[in-house]
Amino acid sequence: MQEDFDLLSDVFGFHPLALEDSEQFGETPKLDDYGDYAFLVLYGVNQHPEDLVRLAEVHLFIAARYLITIHRVRCPAFEAVRRWFITRNGLRHPGDVLTYRVADSLVDSYFPMLADFDDRLDTLEDAIFENPDDAQLQDLLRVKRALVALRKVVTPQRHPCARLVNGALTLPGTTIEDGRAHEEAERYYRDLYDHLIRISDLVDTYRDLMTGTMDVYLSTVSNRMDSVMKKLTVIATVFLPLTWLTGFFGMNFDAMVKAVGDWQAFVIFGLGSQLIALVVLLWLMKKHGWL
C-alpha cells in the first residue's frame, strides 16, 4: 500500500497535503484545487445485511489526462463505470467525463438502499401494530444509525458539486477558450447536484418516518402495558373485599366462633356476603365504565 502512495508522490508529484489526505480515510467530502489537478473525496454505499449500509469512501485525483481513484472497500458502483468505459474507444476530457461517471455511479448507489429503507419501515410499522417486540426496536435503532451515517456524508457531499455548478471551481481539462466544454460540464454536475438534493430530502423523510414509527412502537407498547395493568387492577380490586371478608370471619374470637356454628350460617355469612360484595363491586365498575 505504501508503495502505491510513493508512486503518487514520485511519478505524479502530488502535493504532500493531498497525499496526506488520500492516506487518511474518514475525510469529509471535499474538493481541493491544486492547479494542474484536483483532489476530490466522495462517498457511495454498499448494502450490508448486518449494518444495513456500509459507506464506501473514494478519493480521486483528477487531471486533464488521467483520473486516479483510491478506495479500501469494494465499490459495486464502479462496475457500471467499467462497463461504460469498455464501450468507449477513448476519452477526450477524462477530467470531467470520467469523473462525472464515477461520481454519478457513487451517488446513484444510494437510491436502491433508500428504497429498501422505505420497504423496511413499512414492514416494521405493520409488525408493530400486530405484535411489538424487542427485535423490532433493535431494527428501528439500526435504521436510525444508518440514516445518521448517511446524513453525515450526503449533506457535505453537495458542497463540492455546488462549487462546480456555480463556476467557483473548474476541473482540469474542462476549460477552453469558447467556454463550451465548461458549460457542458456544468450541465452534468448540475444533474449530479440535483440527485444529491433528492437523496438528502429522502434521508430527511425517512428519518421523520423512522421517528414516527418509533413513536408508534412506544405508544403501542404503552397501550398494551396499560391494558395489562387495567386487567391486573380489576383482579386485585375484585379480591380486595373478598380478602377482607375472609379475614374478618377468620378472626378467632369466642363470640364469633359460637355465633356461626351451623352450615346455614356458613352459607349466609361466609359465602353469601362474598357473593353480594362481588356483585356490588362488578356493578359499580360497570356503572363507571371501568370494565
ROTORLO-865080 format. One line per field, with one value per atom (N, C-alpha, C): residue in three letters; residue number from 1; x, y, z. Coordinates in pm, whole numbers, plus 50000, padded with zeros to 5 digits. Layout:
# ROTORLO-865080
resn <- c(ALA,...)
resi <- c(NUM,...)
x <- c(X,...)
y <- c(Y,...)
z <- c(Z,...)
# end
This chain:
# ROTORLO-865080
resn <- c(MET,MET,MET,GLN,GLN,GLN,GLU,GLU,GLU,ASP,ASP,ASP,PHE,PHE,PHE,ASP,ASP,ASP,LEU,LEU,LEU,LEU,LEU,LEU,SER,SER,SER,ASP,ASP,ASP,VAL,VAL,VAL,PHE,PHE,PHE,GLY,GLY,GLY,PHE,PHE,PHE,HIS,HIS,HIS,PRO,PRO,PRO,LEU,LEU,LEU,ALA,ALA,ALA,LEU,LEU,LEU,GLU,GLU,GLU,ASP,ASP,ASP,SER,SER,SER,GLU,GLU,GLU,GLN,GLN,GLN,PHE,PHE,PHE,GLY,GLY,GLY,GLU,GLU,GLU,THR,THR,THR,PRO,PRO,PRO,LYS,LYS,LYS,LEU,LEU,LEU,ASP,ASP,ASP,ASP,ASP,ASP,TYR,TYR,TYR,GLY,GLY,GLY,ASP,ASP,ASP,TYR,TYR,TYR,ALA,ALA,ALA,PHE,PHE,PHE,LEU,LEU,LEU,VAL,VAL,VAL,LEU,LEU,LEU,TYR,TYR,TYR,GLY,GLY,GLY,VAL,VAL,VAL,ASN,ASN,ASN,GLN,GLN,GLN,HIS,HIS,HIS,PRO,PRO,PRO,GLU,GLU,GLU,ASP,ASP,ASP,LEU,LEU,LEU,VAL,VAL,VAL,ARG,ARG,ARG,LEU,LEU,LEU,ALA,ALA,ALA,GLU,GLU,GLU,VAL,VAL,VAL,HIS,HIS,HIS,LEU,LEU,LEU,PHE,PHE,PHE,ILE,ILE,ILE,ALA,ALA,ALA,ALA,ALA,ALA,ARG,ARG,ARG,TYR,TYR,TYR,LEU,LEU,LEU,ILE,ILE,ILE,THR,THR,THR,ILE,ILE,ILE,HIS,HIS,HIS,ARG,ARG,ARG,VAL,VAL,VAL,ARG,ARG,ARG,CYS,CYS,CYS,PRO,PRO,PRO,ALA,ALA,ALA,PHE,PHE,PHE,GLU,GLU,GLU,ALA,ALA,ALA,VAL,VAL,VAL,ARG,ARG,ARG,ARG,ARG,ARG,TRP,TRP,TRP,PHE,PHE,PHE,ILE,ILE,ILE,THR,THR,THR,ARG,ARG,ARG,ASN,ASN,ASN,GLY,GLY,GLY,LEU,LEU,LEU,ARG,ARG,ARG,HIS,HIS,HIS,PRO,PRO,PRO,GLY,GLY,GLY,ASP,ASP,ASP,VAL,VAL,VAL,LEU,LEU,LEU,THR,THR,THR,TYR,TYR,TYR,ARG,ARG,ARG,VAL,VAL,VAL,ALA,ALA,ALA,ASP,ASP,ASP,SER,SER,SER,LEU,LEU,LEU,VAL,VAL,VAL,ASP,ASP,ASP,SER,SER,SER,TYR,TYR,TYR,PHE,PHE,PHE,PRO,PRO,PRO,MET,MET,MET,LEU,LEU,LEU,ALA,ALA,ALA,ASP,ASP,ASP,PHE,PHE,PHE,ASP,ASP,ASP,ASP,ASP,ASP,ARG,ARG,ARG,LEU,LEU,LEU,ASP,ASP,ASP,THR,THR,THR,LEU,LEU,LEU,GLU,GLU,GLU,ASP,ASP,ASP,ALA,ALA,ALA,ILE,ILE,ILE,PHE,PHE,PHE,GLU,GLU,GLU,ASN,ASN,ASN,PRO,PRO,PRO,ASP,ASP,ASP,ASP,ASP,ASP,ALA,ALA,ALA,GLN,GLN,GLN,LEU,LEU,LEU,GLN,GLN,GLN,ASP,ASP,ASP,LEU,LEU,LEU,LEU,LEU,LEU,ARG,ARG,ARG,VAL,VAL,VAL,LYS,LYS,LYS,ARG,ARG,ARG,ALA,ALA,ALA,LEU,LEU,LEU,VAL,VAL,VAL,ALA,ALA,ALA,LEU,LEU,LEU,ARG,ARG,ARG,LYS,LYS,LYS,VAL,VAL,VAL,VAL,VAL,VAL,THR,THR,THR,PRO,PRO,PRO,GLN,GLN,GLN,ARG,ARG,ARG,HIS,HIS,HIS,PRO,PRO,PRO,CYS,CYS,CYS,ALA,ALA,ALA,ARG,ARG,ARG,LEU,LEU,LEU,VAL,VAL,VAL,ASN,ASN,ASN,GLY,GLY,GLY,ALA,ALA,ALA,LEU,LEU,LEU,THR,THR,THR,LEU,LEU,LEU,PRO,PRO,PRO,GLY,GLY,GLY,THR,THR,THR,THR,THR,THR,ILE,ILE,ILE,GLU,GLU,GLU,ASP,ASP,ASP,GLY,GLY,GLY,ARG,ARG,ARG,ALA,ALA,ALA,HIS,HIS,HIS,GLU,GLU,GLU,GLU,GLU,GLU,ALA,ALA,ALA,GLU,GLU,GLU,ARG,ARG,ARG,TYR,TYR,TYR,TYR,TYR,TYR,ARG,ARG,ARG,ASP,ASP,ASP,LEU,LEU,LEU,TYR,TYR,TYR,ASP,ASP,ASP,HIS,HIS,HIS,LEU,LEU,LEU,ILE,ILE,ILE,ARG,ARG,ARG,ILE,ILE,ILE,SER,SER,SER,ASP,ASP,ASP,LEU,LEU,LEU,VAL,VAL,VAL,ASP,ASP,ASP,THR,THR,THR,TYR,TYR,TYR,ARG,ARG,ARG,ASP,ASP,ASP,LEU,LEU,LEU,MET,MET,MET,THR,THR,THR,GLY,GLY,GLY,THR,THR,THR,MET,MET,MET,ASP,ASP,ASP,VAL,VAL,VAL,TYR,TYR,TYR,LEU,LEU,LEU,SER,SER,SER,THR,THR,THR,VAL,VAL,VAL,SER,SER,SER,ASN,ASN,ASN,ARG,ARG,ARG,MET,MET,MET,ASP,ASP,ASP,SER,SER,SER,VAL,VAL,VAL,MET,MET,MET,LYS,LYS,LYS,LYS,LYS,LYS,LEU,LEU,LEU,THR,THR,THR,VAL,VAL,VAL,ILE,ILE,ILE,ALA,ALA,ALA,THR,THR,THR,VAL,VAL,VAL,PHE,PHE,PHE,LEU,LEU,LEU,PRO,PRO,PRO,LEU,LEU,LEU,THR,THR,THR,TRP,TRP,TRP,LEU,LEU,LEU,THR,THR,THR,GLY,GLY,GLY,PHE,PHE,PHE,PHE,PHE,PHE,GLY,GLY,GLY,MET,MET,MET,ASN,ASN,ASN,PHE,PHE,PHE,ASP,ASP,ASP,ALA,ALA,ALA,MET,MET,MET,VAL,VAL,VAL,LYS,LYS,LYS,ALA,ALA,ALA,VAL,VAL,VAL,GLY,GLY,GLY,ASP,ASP,ASP,TRP,TRP,TRP,GLN,GLN,GLN,ALA,ALA,ALA,PHE,PHE,PHE,VAL,VAL,VAL,ILE,ILE,ILE,PHE,PHE,PHE,GLY,GLY,GLY,LEU,LEU,LEU,GLY,GLY,GLY,SER,SER,SER,GLN,GLN,GLN,LEU,LEU,LEU,ILE,ILE,ILE,ALA,ALA,ALA,LEU,LEU,LEU,VAL,VAL,VAL,VAL,VAL,VAL,LEU,LEU,LEU,LEU,LEU,LEU,TRP,TRP,TRP,LEU,LEU,LEU,MET,MET,MET,LYS,LYS,LYS,LYS,LYS,LYS,HIS,HIS,HIS,GLY,GLY,GLY,TRP,TRP,TRP,LEU,LEU,LEU)
resi <- c(1,1,1,2,2,2,3,3,3,4,4,4,5,5,5,6,6,6,7,7,7,8,8,8,9,9,9,10,10,10,11,11,11,12,12,12,13,13,13,14,14,14,15,15,15,16,16,16,17,17,17,18,18,18,19,19,19,20,20,20,21,21,21,22,22,22,23,23,23,24,24,24,25,25,25,26,26,26,27,27,27,28,28,28,29,29,29,30,30,30,31,31,31,32,32,32,33,33,33,34,34,34,35,35,35,36,36,36,37,37,37,38,38,38,39,39,39,40,40,40,41,41,41,42,42,42,43,43,43,44,44,44,45,45,45,46,46,46,47,47,47,48,48,48,49,49,49,50,50,50,51,51,51,52,52,52,53,53,53,54,54,54,55,55,55,56,56,56,57,57,57,58,58,58,59,59,59,60,60,60,61,61,61,62,62,62,63,63,63,64,64,64,65,65,65,66,66,66,67,67,67,68,68,68,69,69,69,70,70,70,71,71,71,72,72,72,73,73,73,74,74,74,75,75,75,76,76,76,77,77,77,78,78,78,79,79,79,80,80,80,81,81,81,82,82,82,83,83,83,84,84,84,85,85,85,86,86,86,87,87,87,88,88,88,89,89,89,90,90,90,91,91,91,92,92,92,93,93,93,94,94,94,95,95,95,96,96,96,97,97,97,98,98,98,99,99,99,100,100,100,101,101,101,102,102,102,103,103,103,104,104,104,105,105,105,106,106,106,107,107,107,108,108,108,109,109,109,110,110,110,111,111,111,112,112,112,113,113,113,114,114,114,115,115,115,116,116,116,117,117,117,118,118,118,119,119,119,120,120,120,121,121,121,122,122,122,123,123,123,124,124,124,125,125,125,126,126,126,127,127,127,128,128,128,129,129,129,130,130,130,131,131,131,132,132,132,133,133,133,134,134,134,135,135,135,136,136,136,137,137,137,138,138,138,139,139,139,140,140,140,141,141,141,142,142,142,143,143,143,144,144,144,145,145,145,146,146,146,147,147,147,148,148,148,149,149,149,150,150,150,151,151,151,152,152,152,153,153,153,154,154,154,155,155,155,156,156,156,157,157,157,158,158,158,159,159,159,160,160,160,161,161,161,162,162,162,163,163,163,164,164,164,165,165,165,166,166,166,167,167,167,168,168,168,169,169,169,170,170,170,171,171,171,172,172,172,173,173,173,174,174,174,175,175,175,176,176,176,177,177,177,178,178,178,179,179,179,180,180,180,181,181,181,182,182,182,183,183,183,184,184,184,185,185,185,186,186,186,187,187,187,188,188,188,189,189,189,190,190,190,191,191,191,192,192,192,193,193,193,194,194,194,195,195,195,196,196,196,197,197,197,198,198,198,199,199,199,200,200,200,201,201,201,202,202,202,203,203,203,204,204,204,205,205,205,206,206,206,207,207,207,208,208,208,209,209,209,210,210,210,211,211,211,212,212,212,213,213,213,214,214,214,215,215,215,216,216,216,217,217,217,218,218,218,219,219,219,220,220,220,221,221,221,222,222,222,223,223,223,224,224,224,225,225,225,226,226,226,227,227,227,228,228,228,229,229,229,230,230,230,231,231,231,232,232,232,233,233,233,234,234,234,235,235,235,236,236,236,237,237,237,238,238,238,239,239,239,240,240,240,241,241,241,242,242,242,243,243,243,244,244,244,245,245,245,246,246,246,247,247,247,248,248,248,249,249,249,250,250,250,251,251,251,252,252,252,253,253,253,254,254,254,255,255,255,256,256,256,257,257,257,258,258,258,259,259,259,260,260,260,261,261,261,262,262,262,263,263,263,264,264,264,265,265,265,266,266,266,267,267,267,268,268,268,269,269,269,270,270,270,271,271,271,272,272,272,273,273,273,274,274,274,275,275,275,276,276,276,277,277,277,278,278,278,279,279,279,280,280,280,281,281,281,282,282,282,283,283,283,284,284,284,285,285,285,286,286,286,287,287,287,288,288,288,289,289,289,290,290,290,291,291,291)
x <- c(50083,50000,50087,50194,50281,50351,50379,50442,50353,50223,50131,50137,50141,50149,50285,50389,50520,50516,50443,50427,50355,50252,50180,50269,50360,50450,50563,50626,50745,50711,50607,50575,50484,50378,50280,50313,50392,50433,50319,50230,50118,50168,50093,50128,50124,50215,50215,50084,50017,49889,49783,49785,49690,49720,49848,49886,49848,49867,49831,49680,49601,49455,49414,49485,49449,49479,49577,49611,49517,49462,49375,49229,49170,49029,48944,48816,48729,48722,48763,48762,48621,48597,48472,48472,48359,48355,48402,48493,48550,48612,48647,48713,48819,48947,49061,49126,49156,49219,49369,49449,49594,49653,49575,49625,49607,49708,49702,49615,49581,49496,49409,49309,49219,49206,49181,49162,49019,48946,48804,48778,48695,48654,48503,48461,48319,48287,48158,48111,48001,48007,47897,47856,47769,47724,47727,47755,47742,47641,47536,47438,47497,47465,47520,47409,47396,47284,47287,47406,47415,47404,47481,47484,47384,47307,47215,47291,47390,47465,47609,47701,47841,47891,47946,47993,48118,48124,48241,48306,48415,48486,48583,48576,48659,48732,48863,48946,48984,48975,49002,49104,49207,49298,49258,49216,49158,49252,49292,49374,49316,49377,49324,49339,49443,49472,49462,49424,49413,49318,49274,49191,49237,49274,49321,49220,49176,49082,49149,49120,49173,49056,49042,48937,48981,48934,48975,48873,48750,48644,48596,48531,48476,48364,48365,48264,48189,48072,47996,47957,47953,47916,48016,48140,48242,48221,48142,48120,48052,47953,47885,47980,48071,48170,48264,48305,48396,48327,48200,48128,48114,48085,48074,48207,48316,48447,48492,48457,48498,48433,48311,48241,48294,48384,48440,48582,48613,48750,48848,48798,48886,48805,48867,48802,48878,48803,48868,48898,48805,48822,48798,48893,48872,48853,48907,48894,48751,48661,48522,48430,48450,48358,48369,48489,48507,48479,48519,48491,48341,48267,48121,48065,48115,48065,48090,48210,48242,48154,48144,48063,47916,47867,47727,47697,47789,47769,47767,47856,47858,47729,47683,47561,47439,47433,47319,47312,47424,47421,47335,47300,47215,47070,47023,46880,46827,46892,46838,46834,46937,46940,46827,46799,46691,46555,46541,46416,46396,46504,46494,46453,46501,46461,46311,46257,46113,46034,46073,46004,46023,46143,46170,46086,46074,45995,45847,45797,45656,45632,45725,45711,45716,45809,45821,45695,45639,45520,45402,45386,45278,45300,45425,45455,45435,45466,45449,45302,45215,45073,45021,45081,45033,45084,45216,45273,45412,45422,45554,45643,45773,45868,46003,46101,46233,46308,46285,46355,46320,46196,46156,46223,46236,46305,46451,46515,46654,46667,46571,46572,46556,46469,46450,46578,46647,46772,46879,46881,46976,46946,46819,46782,46821,46801,46836,46985,47067,47212,47254,47192,47225,47188,47072,47030,47119,47161,47253,47386,47437,47563,47549,47436,47415,47408,47338,47324,47460,47550,47682,47764,47737,47818,47742,47609,47533,47529,47503,47493,47625,47740,47866,47902,47853,47888,47826,47724,47662,47750,47835,47913,48013,48091,48180,48104,47988,47909,47858,47819,47771,47881,48004,48117,48139,48120,48136,48020,47900,47783,47786,47819,47817,47943,48037,48157,48264,48249,48352,48480,48469,48586,48561,48662,48653,48757,48719,48812,48911,49031,49130,49078,49099,49057,48919,48852,48716,48708,48814,48808,48877,48803,48858,48816,48869,48851,48705,48631,48493,48399,48450,48369,48269,48264,48163,48186,48311,48339,48301,48331,48297,48145,48074,47928,47868,47923,47874,47901,48018,48050,47954,47919,47826,47691,47647,47519,47524,47635,47646,47649,47725,47736,47610,47534,47404,47310,47315,47235,47280,47410,47463,47419,47422,47380,47231,47149,47006,46983,47062,47050,47084,47187,47226,47118,47057,46947,46833,46801,46693,46726,46851,46891,46884,46931,46925,46781,46690,46549,46492,46532,46484,46535,46661,46716,46638,46609,46530,46389,46330,46196,46194,46293,46296,46331,46407,46430,46299,46217,46086,45997,46000,45921,45970,46101,46157,46118,46121,46079,45931,45848,45707,45684,45760,45749,45793,45898,45942,45833,45766,45656,45541,45513,45408,45444,45570,45615,45597,45645,45636,45490,45407,45265,45196,45227,45165,45205,45335,45383,45318,45309,45248,45100,45029,44887,44867,44954,44941,44973,45070,45101,44984,44922,44805,44692,44674,44569,44597,44723,44759,44741,44785,44769,44622,44539,44395,44336,44375,44324,44371,44499,44551,44484,44456,44389,44247,44177,44042,44045,44140,44151,44181,44277,44311,44194,44119,44004,43894,43873,43770,43803,43928,43966,43983,43984,44002,43890,43761,43657,43648,43676,43671,43779,43897,44005,43968,43905,43866,43764,43664,43561,43617,43702,43760,43851,43917,44000,43917,43802,43715,43658,43603,43543,43647,43770,43875,43932,43889,43938,43886,43974,43942,43892,43772,43707,43601,43588,43497,43352,43309,43170,43139,43233,43210,43210,43295,43300,43172,43121,42999,42875,42877,42759,42745,42853,42849,42888,42788,42821,42756,42661,42598,42622,42582,42611,42526,42406,42325,42396,42450,42523,42647,42712,42830,42794,42680,42638,42599,42524,42475,42588,42663,42768,42899,42934,43063,43061,42961,42956,42867,42754,42660,42717,42786,42844,42949,43028,43128,43063,42957,42888,42823,42759,42697,42802,42914,43021,43075,43089,43138,43040,42910,42810,42804,42806,42803,42926,43042,43166,43164,43120,43114,43012,42902,42800,42856,42929,42989,43092,43172,43272,43204,43098,43025,42959,42905,42838,42933,43054,43155,43239,43212,43286,43426,43453,43587,43609,43504,43517,43499)
y <- c(49880,50000,50126,50125,50241,50262,50153,50167,50245,50226,50299,50449,50487,50629,50687,50607,50653,50680,50597,50618,50749,50778,50904,51023,51009,51119,51133,51021,51027,51049,50981,50987,51105,51121,51225,51357,51353,51475,51547,51472,51534,51607,51707,51788,51702,51725,51644,51650,51765,51775,51686,51682,51596,51449,51414,51276,51238,51332,51305,51280,51361,51343,51211,51173,51050,50927,50934,50821,50808,50920,50920,50907,50790,50772,50822,50849,50913,51063,51108,51250,51298,51426,51488,51509,51485,51511,51653,51663,51794,51791,51912,51928,52035,51994,52086,52104,52228,52262,52280,52207,52217,52263,52335,52388,52291,52209,52113,51992,51974,51861,51903,51822,51846,51719,51735,51621,51623,51514,51505,51384,51404,51297,51280,51159,51127,50999,50978,50858,50791,50659,50577,50484,50390,50297,50155,50062,49920,49864,49800,49742,49621,49608,49501,49445,49312,49254,49289,49313,49341,49491,49572,49716,49794,49725,49788,49864,49942,50019,50036,50022,50050,50153,50259,50368,50325,50365,50340,50474,50501,50629,50618,50714,50712,50846,50838,50957,50961,51078,51092,51202,51172,51272,51295,51417,51448,51543,51502,51586,51581,51659,51667,51535,51457,51336,51207,51214,51092,51114,51002,51001,50884,50913,50812,50802,50680,50657,50570,50601,50526,50489,50361,50317,50187,50166,50050,49938,49969,49868,49852,49739,49710,49808,49860,49956,49897,49838,49783,49890,50017,50125,50138,50096,50108,50008,49903,49805,49870,49956,50026,50119,50183,50272,50191,50074,49991,49946,49905,49863,49979,50097,50215,50248,50237,50272,50175,50046,49946,49973,50026,50054,50178,50254,50375,50347,50397,50380,50477,50585,50684,50796,50876,50989,51117,51216,51341,51425,51424,51502,51411,51326,51236,51309,51432,51507,51534,51555,51584,51467,51403,51297,51176,51126,51007,51039,51156,51195,51199,51254,51257,51115,51025,50888,50820,50839,50780,50840,50973,51041,51003,50996,50962,50819,50726,50588,50578,50654,50654,50713,50823,50886,50797,50736,50650,50526,50489,50371,50394,50519,50547,50507,50518,50503,50363,50253,50120,50098,50147,50132,50210,50332,50412,50348,50287,50216,50098,50030,49921,49975,50095,50157,50181,50226,50252,50124,50015,49887,49836,49852,49803,49876,50008,50086,50050,50028,49987,49851,49757,49625,49632,49713,49727,49789,49887,49953,49855,49773,49674,49571,49528,49429,49486,49614,49678,49684,49716,49720,49581,49477,49341,49289,49300,49247,49307,49417,49480,49395,49390,49318,49388,49335,49398,49391,49287,49274,49389,49433,49546,49675,49692,49810,49811,49695,49687,49722,49676,49711,49861,49923,50067,50143,50097,50162,50144,50029,50007,50101,50118,50212,50354,50389,50522,50548,50451,50467,50480,50402,50408,50545,50598,50729,50841,50832,50933,50930,50808,50796,50853,50829,50883,51035,51089,51235,51303,51237,51297,51313,51228,51236,51297,51280,51329,51482,51543,51689,51757,51718,51781,51750,51638,51600,51694,51769,51863,51985,52019,52143,52140,52030,52027,52037,51971,51981,52122,52189,52326,52418,52396,52477,52457,52334,52307,52365,52363,52412,52563,52635,52782,52843,52757,52808,52856,52831,52873,52795,52674,52591,52508,52492,52408,52297,52180,52068,52080,52030,52034,51962,52022,51961,52001,52093,52131,52274,52351,52491,52510,52562,52601,52745,52805,52947,52987,52910,52950,52909,52836,52803,52692,52631,52528,52404,52362,52244,52269,52390,52422,52424,52480,52485,52345,52258,52121,52046,52068,52003,52049,52177,52227,52158,52126,52056,51919,51848,51717,51728,51822,51835,51896,51970,52018,51899,51803,51682,51604,51596,51528,51600,51731,51810,51788,51780,51754,51618,51518,51386,51391,51465,51475,51548,51650,51719,51622,51541,51444,51341,51293,51194,51255,51378,51446,51459,51494,51504,51368,51262,51128,51085,51116,51081,51150,51280,51353,51295,51258,51200,51068,50982,50854,50869,50972,51000,51035,51117,51150,51026,50942,50819,50726,50718,50634,50686,50819,50877,50849,50860,50828,50682,50593,50451,50421,50489,50473,50518,50630,50677,50576,50517,50415,50296,50254,50141,50172,50289,50325,50339,50397,50413,50278,50187,50055,49977,49982,49912,49973,50105,50171,50136,50133,50097,49954,49863,49724,49710,49785,49782,49836,49943,49997,49895,49822,49720,49609,49566,49462,49512,49636,49692,49707,49741,49753,49619,49512,49379,49336,49362,49325,49405,49532,49616,49567,49525,49471,49345,49257,49133,49163,49255,49290,49356,49439,49507,49407,49308,49207,49128,49092,49011,49093,49225,49308,49288,49305,49282,49135,49043,48902,48871,48929,48907,48968,49084,49147,49062,49010,48929,48801,48732,48608,48637,48749,48786,48820,48887,48923,48798,48709,48588,48488,48511,48420,48458,48571,48610,48515,48471,48367,48429,48495,48547,48448,48436,48337,48363,48490,48524,48492,48521,48498,48349,48275,48130,48062,48102,48042,48086,48211,48261,48194,48161,48097,47952,47868,47732,47627,47660,47560,47596,47506,47526,47636,47663,47773,47907,47925,48049,48060,47947,47948,47993,47939,47976,48123,48171,48309,48409,48387,48485,48458,48334,48303,48317,48255,48260,48373,48395,48496,48636,48671,48807,48830,48726,48741,48755,48678,48686,48823,48873,49006,49113,49107,49205,49202,49081,49068,49128,49101,49154,49306,49361,49507,49571,49510,49566,49565,49456,49449,49547,49566,49663,49805,49839,49972,49996,49894,49906,49923,49847,49859,49996,50047,50176,50289,50283,50389,50364,50259,50232,50182,50117,50066,49929,49865,49733,49746)
z <- c(50000,50000,50000,50082,50087,49954,49882,49751,49654,49665,49578,49606,49733,49765,49728,49738,49691,49541,49467,49324,49296,49372,49354,49381,49475,49508,49409,49370,49286,49139,49090,48947,48915,48993,48963,49033,49137,49204,49275,49336,49407,49532,49570,49686,49813,49908,50032,50108,50107,50176,50111,49977,49907,49934,49937,49967,50110,50201,50340,50353,50284,50287,50222,50116,50047,50130,50220,50304,50423,50469,50586,50543,50568,50536,50652,50622,50720,50698,50578,50545,50516,50537,50497,50347,50277,50132,50100,50005,49973,49836,49786,49657,49671,49657,49670,49534,49502,49374,49395,49315,49321,49188,49112,48986,48872,48845,48734,48765,48890,48927,49047,49075,49188,49268,49397,49488,49538,49514,49546,49636,49738,49828,49815,49779,49763,49839,49861,49930,49848,49842,49795,49908,49879,49983,49929,50019,49993,50091,50041,50130,50201,50330,50411,50499,50511,50588,50735,50792,50935,50964,50892,50918,50834,50749,50654,50547,50585,50488,50537,50444,50475,50374,50425,50340,50264,50138,50053,50022,50090,50072,49954,49864,49743,49732,49713,49689,49542,49481,49338,49315,49236,49182,49037,49006,48875,48800,48681,48594,48454,48362,48226,48151,48184,48107,48187,48313,48390,48508,48564,48684,48771,48894,48988,49101,49130,49240,49345,49472,49585,49676,49705,49797,49862,49983,50062,50060,50030,50028,49885,49862,49730,49697,49574,49529,49410,49432,49320,49218,49262,49169,49055,49078,48974,48860,48884,48777,48658,48684,48574,48501,48574,48510,48421,48469,48389,48259,48272,48151,48053,48106,48018,47954,48031,47980,47871,47886,47788,47652,47654,47529,47457,47523,47462,47413,47296,47245,47308,47362,47424,47481,47564,47629,47595,47547,47513,47636,47730,47852,47973,48009,48121,48253,48261,48386,48423,48325,48358,48326,48209,48169,48262,48280,48363,48509,48552,48691,48716,48620,48636,48643,48558,48559,48694,48749,48879,48988,48989,49092,49078,48954,48933,48979,48955,49000,49152,49218,49363,49420,49360,49410,49383,49267,49234,49322,49385,49473,49597,49627,49743,49718,49594,49568,49599,49556,49593,49744,49814,49958,50025,49977,50033,50004,49888,49857,49953,49989,50087,50224,50259,50384,50387,50275,50267,50293,50226,50246,50388,50442,50577,50681,50667,50763,50754,50632,50617,50683,50662,50723,50875,50926,51071,51131,51063,51115,51123,51018,51020,51131,51147,51251,51391,51408,51540,51578,51482,51511,51549,51489,51515,51648,51671,51795,51817,51892,51912,52001,51965,52049,52041,52116,52124,51991,51912,51784,51691,51692,51608,51655,51785,51838,51795,51796,51751,51603,51521,51378,51359,51437,51428,51463,51565,51603,51496,51430,51321,51205,51172,51066,51105,51230,51276,51262,51303,51291,51145,51057,50915,50856,50892,50839,50891,51016,51070,50996,50969,50895,50754,50690,50555,50556,50654,50660,50678,50750,50775,50648,50547,50425,50307,50305,50191,50189,50305,50310,50272,50330,50287,50142,50089,49952,49849,49890,49796,49770,49866,49852,49737,49719,49602,49470,49460,49338,49317,49425,49414,49362,49405,49356,49207,49159,49016,48935,48993,48921,48906,49014,49009,48951,48908,48843,48938,49070,49165,49145,49086,49061,48937,48855,48735,48744,48699,48700,48585,48603,48494,48370,48255,48129,48083,48154,48116,48064,48068,48029,47894,47798,47670,47643,47541,47521,47500,47422,47397,47511,47608,47726,47705,47588,47565,47650,47667,47748,47894,47940,48078,48097,48001,48011,48006,47923,47916,48046,48106,48233,48342,48341,48441,48432,48311,48296,48366,48348,48411,48563,48614,48760,48820,48743,48791,48812,48718,48734,48858,48881,48999,49127,49123,49240,49269,49164,49183,49248,49207,49268,49417,49452,49592,49674,49616,49684,49709,49608,49622,49730,49731,49831,49971,49984,50114,50163,50071,50109,50149,50077,50111,50248,50278,50409,50519,50499,50599,50611,50498,50500,50576,50552,50619,50767,50801,50943,51012,50945,51002,51013,50909,50913,51024,51039,51144,51282,51299,51426,51452,51347,51362,51396,51332,51362,51505,51550,51688,51786,51755,51840,51841,51723,51717,51805,51799,51881,52030,52072,52213,52257,52170,52204,52214,52121,52123,52247,52280,52400,52525,52528,52643,52656,52543,52548,52594,52547,52590,52739,52785,52927,53009,52960,53029,53034,52924,52921,53022,53030,53126,53269,53293,53428,53465,53368,53395,53436,53365,53400,53537,53566,53697,53808,53779,53879,53906,53800,53818,53903,53875,53952,54098,54122,54260,54332,54259,54321,54354,54267,54292,54418,54436,54551,54679,54668,54787,54890,54854,54956,55000,54906,54943,55047,55026,55122,55258,55255,55381,55456,55383,55447,55506,55427,55480,55599,55597,55712,55834,55808,55921,55989,55907,55966,56014,55974,56020,56155,56211,56343,56451,56533,56632,56763,56753,56874,56920,57050,57107,57067,57072,57039,56893,56803,56660,56630,56696,56671,56718,56832,56885,56807,56751,56679,56543,56479,56347,56368,56391,56425,56339,56252,56166,56020,55929,55785,55726,55782,55729,55751,55869,55897,55809,55785,55698,55557,55505,55369,55362,55465,55462,55481,55588,55619,55543,55532,55469,55319,55252,55106,55055,55121,55074,55077,55185,55194,55085,55054,54949,54812,54789,54660,54644,54751,54744,54720,54789,54771,54628,54574,54437,54337,54353,54261,54269,54389,54406,54343,54362,54307,54154,54095,53949,53894,53966,53921,53923,54028,54037,53926,53897,53788,53654,53631,53505,53492,53604,53601,53569,53621,53598,53472,53398,53275,53296,53409,53435,53374,53327,53265,53114)
# end
